[in-house]
Amino acid sequence: MRSIPLLPAIVLLVIFLLGPVISSFYGSFTDASLTGASAQGSSFVGFQNYAELFADPDFPKSVMLTLVFLVASAIIGQNVIGLGLALLMRSSSGIARGLVGTFVVTAWVLPEIVASFAAYAFFNDTGTLNTMLAWAGLEGTNWLYATPMLAVILANIWRGTAFSMLVYSAALQDVPAEITESAEVDGARGWQRLAFITVPMIRRSITTNLMLTTLQTLSVFTLIFVMTGGGPGTDSSTLPVLAYQEAFQFGQLGFGTAIATILLLVGALFSIVYLRALKPEAD
């Protein structure tokens, strides 16, 4: 009887979350397409899409680019910088906290498409970065062509660090000041207090934030597509971009859905790892 009030929410979750997942999973086993005979009625082809996918030389490259993008921009970039900013704001004056918080959070609250075009304008060969380098007497380059992955990684760090900063700022409020002060009196240096006191005490927040930023970064599409379109060539085609290209540019909906299913499984694998990391302390 207690679960009856939750029934409408459960039904909505099944319809709008589980339903599309099941539909996508089934679609990856069909020859659905945007053109040709399969556009009117697709047929079941078994594991053909997956066999072609694993034989495609672009797929392992896309997987590697996705992992590089994930580790560099989310697991390391957003979390390390976010924690650093949270520590900085904790020890700064009110005015400094306000300025840093406003500057960092602005990138996060911008609509994704606006932030993507702002990043494109910054890294473009005639953009802000090269203009600043010219003022300093340095020679710029076309960052989106020469180093596309570096450009999108930095853009994603800029875009998403505010979330990590806010999570860690809230977590640091639960670290008793007397414990760190006692460690300081005992001669512990700043990095020792951070490594042996602060980080262990906010471990659950770190793990939760890692899971959230990982899942968000795995699904990043707009930022990369606006900045590089997955190029040059396939040098920045992560799995979401590759799935879009195969499904909507080349019209192979079933093949593109197979890529999306692989991406879903990768996200589920990371979620399981993070949830298992949270479990011991929850018991």
C-alpha positions as CSV (number, residue, x, y, z in Angstrom):
1,M,0.0,0.0,0.0
2,R,2.9,2.4,0.7
3,S,4.1,2.1,-2.9
4,I,0.8,3.2,-4.4
5,P,1.6,6.9,-4.3
6,L,4.8,6.1,-6.2
7,L,2.9,4.2,-9.0
8,P,2.4,7.3,-11.3
9,A,6.1,8.2,-11.0
10,I,7.1,4.6,-11.7
11,V,4.9,4.4,-14.8
12,L,6.3,7.7,-16.1
13,L,9.9,6.4,-15.6
14,V,9.1,3.2,-17.5
15,I,7.5,5.1,-20.3
16,F,10.0,7.9,-20.8
17,L,13.2,6.2,-19.6
18,L,13.0,2.4,-19.8
19,G,10.9,2.5,-23.0
20,P,13.4,4.4,-25.1
21,V,16.2,2.2,-23.9
22,I,14.4,-0.9,-24.9
23,S,13.4,0.6,-28.2
24,S,17.0,1.6,-28.9
25,F,18.3,-1.8,-27.9
26,Y,15.9,-3.5,-30.3
27,G,16.7,-1.0,-33.0
28,S,20.4,-1.9,-32.9
29,F,19.4,-5.4,-34.1
30,T,17.6,-4.1,-37.2
31,D,18.6,-2.6,-40.6
32,A,16.6,0.6,-40.0
33,S,17.7,3.4,-42.2
34,L,16.6,6.9,-43.4
35,T,16.7,5.9,-47.1
36,G,16.0,2.9,-49.2
37,A,13.6,0.0,-48.6
38,S,14.5,-0.2,-44.9
39,A,13.2,3.3,-44.4
40,Q,9.7,2.1,-44.8
41,G,10.0,-1.1,-42.9
42,S,13.1,-2.4,-41.1
43,S,13.8,-6.1,-40.5
44,F,15.7,-8.0,-37.8
45,V,19.3,-8.7,-38.7
46,G,20.6,-10.1,-35.5
47,F,24.2,-9.1,-34.6
48,Q,25.1,-7.9,-38.0
49,N,25.3,-4.2,-37.0
50,Y,27.6,-5.2,-34.1
51,A,29.8,-7.4,-36.3
52,E,30.2,-4.5,-38.8
53,L,30.8,-2.1,-36.0
54,F,33.7,-4.0,-34.4
55,A,35.2,-4.5,-37.9
56,D,35.0,-0.7,-38.6
57,P,38.4,0.9,-38.1
58,D,36.7,4.1,-36.9
59,F,35.1,2.4,-33.9
60,P,38.2,1.6,-31.8
61,K,39.5,5.0,-32.6
62,S,36.2,6.6,-31.4
63,V,36.3,4.5,-28.2
64,M,39.8,5.7,-27.5
65,L,38.9,9.3,-28.1
66,T,35.9,8.9,-25.9
67,L,38.0,7.6,-23.0
68,V,40.7,10.3,-23.5
69,F,38.0,12.9,-23.5
70,L,36.3,11.4,-20.4
71,V,39.5,11.0,-18.3
72,A,41.1,14.3,-19.3
73,S,38.1,16.6,-19.1
74,A,35.9,15.0,-16.4
75,I,37.7,12.5,-14.2
76,I,40.8,14.6,-13.9
77,G,40.0,18.1,-15.2
78,Q,36.7,19.0,-13.7
79,N,37.2,17.1,-10.5
80,V,40.7,18.3,-9.7
81,I,40.0,21.9,-10.7
82,G,36.6,21.9,-9.0
83,L,38.1,20.7,-5.7
84,G,40.9,23.2,-6.0
85,L,38.5,26.1,-6.6
86,A,36.3,24.9,-3.7
87,L,39.3,24.9,-1.4
88,L,40.3,28.3,-2.7
89,M,36.9,29.8,-2.1
90,R,36.8,28.3,1.4
91,S,39.9,30.1,2.4
92,S,39.2,33.4,0.5
93,S,37.4,36.5,1.5
94,G,33.7,37.1,0.7
95,I,34.5,39.4,-2.3
96,A,37.0,36.9,-3.8
97,R,34.5,34.0,-3.4
98,G,31.8,36.0,-5.1
99,L,34.0,37.0,-8.1
100,V,35.4,33.4,-8.6
101,G,32.0,31.8,-8.1
102,T,30.3,34.2,-10.5
103,F,33.0,33.7,-13.2
104,V,33.0,29.9,-13.0
105,V,29.3,29.4,-12.6
106,T,28.5,31.6,-15.6
107,A,30.0,29.0,-18.0
108,W,27.8,26.4,-16.4
109,V,24.5,28.2,-16.5
110,L,24.9,29.2,-20.1
111,P,22.8,27.2,-22.6
112,E,24.9,24.4,-24.0
113,I,24.7,25.7,-27.6
114,V,25.7,29.2,-26.5
115,A,28.7,27.9,-24.5
116,S,29.7,25.7,-27.5
117,F,29.7,28.7,-29.9
118,A,31.6,30.7,-27.3
119,A,34.3,27.9,-27.1
120,Y,34.4,27.8,-30.9
121,A,34.9,31.5,-31.1
122,F,37.8,31.3,-28.6
123,F,39.7,28.5,-30.3
124,N,39.0,29.4,-33.9
125,D,42.0,30.4,-36.0
126,T,40.7,34.0,-36.0
127,G,39.4,33.8,-32.5
128,T,40.1,35.2,-29.0
129,L,43.0,32.8,-28.2
130,N,45.0,33.6,-31.3
131,T,44.3,37.3,-30.8
132,M,45.7,37.2,-27.3
133,L,48.7,35.3,-28.5
134,A,49.3,37.9,-31.2
135,W,49.2,40.7,-28.5
136,A,51.9,38.8,-26.7
137,G,54.0,38.5,-29.8
138,L,53.4,34.7,-30.2
139,E,52.2,32.9,-33.2
140,G,48.9,31.1,-33.0
141,T,47.5,28.2,-34.9
142,N,44.1,26.7,-35.9
143,W,43.5,24.9,-32.7
144,L,40.4,23.2,-33.9
145,Y,42.3,21.6,-36.8
146,A,45.8,21.1,-35.3
147,T,44.7,19.9,-31.8
148,P,40.9,19.3,-31.9
149,M,40.8,16.9,-28.9
150,L,42.8,19.3,-26.7
151,A,40.4,22.2,-27.7
152,V,37.2,20.2,-26.8
153,I,38.8,18.9,-23.6
154,L,39.6,22.4,-22.4
155,A,36.2,23.6,-23.4
156,N,34.4,20.8,-21.5
157,I,36.5,21.6,-18.4
158,W,35.6,25.2,-18.7
159,R,31.9,24.3,-19.2
160,G,31.5,21.7,-16.4
161,T,34.0,22.6,-13.6
162,A,31.4,24.8,-11.8
163,F,29.2,21.7,-11.0
164,S,32.2,20.0,-9.3
165,M,33.1,23.2,-7.5
166,L,29.6,23.5,-6.0
167,V,29.5,19.8,-5.0
168,Y,32.9,20.1,-3.3
169,S,32.1,23.4,-1.7
170,A,29.0,21.8,0.0
171,A,31.1,18.7,1.0
172,L,33.8,20.9,2.6
173,Q,31.2,22.5,4.8
174,D,30.9,19.1,6.6
175,V,34.6,18.8,7.4
176,P,35.0,20.0,11.0
177,A,37.3,22.9,11.3
178,E,38.7,21.8,14.6
179,I,40.1,18.6,13.0
180,T,42.1,20.4,10.4
181,E,43.2,23.0,13.0
182,S,44.4,20.2,15.3
183,A,46.4,18.6,12.5
184,E,47.9,22.0,11.7
185,V,48.9,22.4,15.3
186,D,50.5,18.9,15.2
187,G,52.7,20.1,12.3
188,A,50.7,18.6,9.3
189,R,51.4,20.6,6.1
190,G,48.7,21.8,3.8
191,W,49.0,18.9,1.3
192,Q,49.0,16.4,4.2
193,R,45.8,17.8,5.7
194,L,44.2,17.6,2.3
195,A,45.4,14.0,1.5
196,F,44.9,12.4,4.9
197,I,42.0,14.4,6.4
198,T,39.9,16.4,3.9
199,V,39.8,13.9,1.0
200,P,38.9,10.8,3.2
201,M,36.2,12.8,4.9
202,I,34.6,13.8,1.6
203,R,35.2,10.5,-0.2
204,R,31.5,9.8,-0.8
205,S,31.0,13.2,-2.4
206,I,34.1,12.7,-4.6
207,T,32.8,9.3,-5.7
208,T,29.3,10.7,-6.4
209,N,30.6,13.6,-8.3
210,L,32.9,11.4,-10.3
211,M,29.9,9.3,-11.3
212,L,27.8,12.3,-12.3
213,T,30.5,14.1,-14.3
214,T,31.4,10.8,-16.0
215,L,27.9,10.1,-17.2
216,Q,27.4,13.7,-18.3
217,T,30.7,13.8,-20.2
218,L,30.0,10.4,-21.9
219,S,26.9,12.0,-23.5
220,V,28.5,15.3,-24.6
221,F,27.6,15.9,-28.2
222,T,26.7,19.5,-28.9
223,L,30.0,20.9,-27.7
224,I,32.1,18.7,-29.9
225,F,29.8,18.9,-32.9
226,V,29.7,22.7,-32.8
227,M,33.4,23.1,-32.3
228,T,34.8,20.5,-34.7
229,G,32.0,18.4,-36.2
230,G,34.0,15.4,-35.2
231,G,36.9,16.4,-37.4
232,P,39.2,17.0,-39.0
233,G,38.4,13.6,-40.5
234,T,37.5,11.5,-37.4
235,D,40.1,13.0,-35.1
236,S,37.5,14.2,-32.6
237,S,34.6,11.8,-33.3
238,T,33.7,10.4,-29.9
239,L,31.0,7.8,-29.6
240,P,28.0,10.2,-29.5
241,V,29.3,12.1,-32.5
242,L,30.0,8.8,-34.4
243,A,26.5,7.6,-33.6
244,Y,25.0,10.8,-35.0
245,Q,27.1,10.6,-38.1
246,E,26.2,7.0,-38.9
247,A,22.5,7.4,-38.0
248,F,21.7,10.8,-39.5
249,Q,24.4,11.8,-42.0
250,F,24.8,8.3,-43.5
251,G,21.2,7.3,-42.8
252,Q,22.1,4.0,-41.1
253,L,19.8,4.2,-38.1
254,G,20.3,0.6,-37.0
255,F,24.1,0.9,-37.1
256,G,24.1,4.3,-35.3
257,T,21.8,2.8,-32.6
258,A,24.3,0.0,-32.1
259,I,26.9,2.6,-31.3
260,A,24.5,4.3,-28.9
261,T,23.9,1.0,-27.2
262,I,27.6,0.4,-26.7
263,L,27.8,3.9,-25.2
264,L,25.0,3.1,-22.9
265,L,26.8,-0.1,-21.7
266,V,30.0,1.9,-21.1
267,G,28.0,4.3,-18.9
268,A,26.4,1.4,-17.0
269,L,29.9,-0.1,-16.4
270,F,31.2,3.1,-15.0
271,S,28.1,3.5,-12.8
272,I,28.5,0.0,-11.4
273,V,32.2,0.7,-10.5
274,Y,31.3,4.0,-8.7
275,L,28.3,2.4,-6.9
276,R,30.5,-0.4,-5.6
277,A,33.0,2.2,-4.4
278,L,30.2,3.9,-2.5
279,K,28.8,0.6,-1.0
280,P,31.3,-0.2,1.8
281,E,30.8,3.0,3.6
282,A,27.1,2.9,3.2
283,D,27.0,-0.5,5.0
